[in-house]
Amino acid sequence: MPDGSNADGQRILLHSCCAPCSAAIVECMLSNGMRPTVYFSNSNIYPRKEYEIRKNEIIRFLKEQGVPFVEDSYDHDEWLREVKGYEGEPERGQRCSLCFEFRLRKAADYASENGFKWLTTTLASSRWKNIQQINEAGIRATVHTQVLFWQQNWRKGGLQERRNELLRQNAFYNQQYCGCEYSATRLKDFL
């Protein structure tokens, strides 16, 4: 645990973006005595069909693991208002920072209202994302709560390799873009 406390029985809210990024982290938490609850707050994902595919994949995995799943409301219009003016930003730019903070703030509010001490995110498992940017967004998102943001590089300690194994073993849907329409611009035929 980040504060040096015993992991046994610790309840942790894990913000999840998708099954491929979540599976190895959930497995790691469970094997270390933690009790994750997965929180799916991803109003950035577009189109809605893509959102449903990703949500259903993580639910399928979590049922097998006996891990609780909580879904935030999907409101893509609210997300668009949050990133308005930053549509043209590159990946890892200011739009992404706003997106991360928006989603993690919703997770932090849920964690605070439901007695979780810790919040972390699977966003920090993607090699396409800037971990410092994610950590800064997580800290900003939790500042108004008593919840602590667990800054963790989920790519290390064999987790990236395990992620890839679980992806194959579970035949997870593996998306080709982060989620929003701006990150999918290179996939013109998709949208």
HELIX and SHEET records of a PDB file:
HELIX    1   1 ALA A   19  SER A   31  1                                  13    
HELIX    2   2 ARG A   48  GLN A   65  1                                  18    
HELIX    3   3 HIS A   76  GLU A   82  1                                   7    
HELIX    4   4 GLN A   94  GLU A  113  1                                  20    
HELIX    5   5 THR A  122  SER A  125  5                                   4    
HELIX    6   6 ILE A  131  THR A  142  1                                  12    
HELIX    7   7 LEU A  159  GLN A  169  1                                  11    
SHEET    1   A 5 PHE A  69  GLU A  71  0                                        
SHEET    2   A 5 ARG A  35  PHE A  40  1                                        
SHEET    3   A 5 ARG A  11  HIS A  15  1                                        
SHEET    4   A 5 TRP A 118  THR A 121  1                                        
SHEET    5   A 5 LEU A 148  PHE A 149  1                                        
END                                                                             
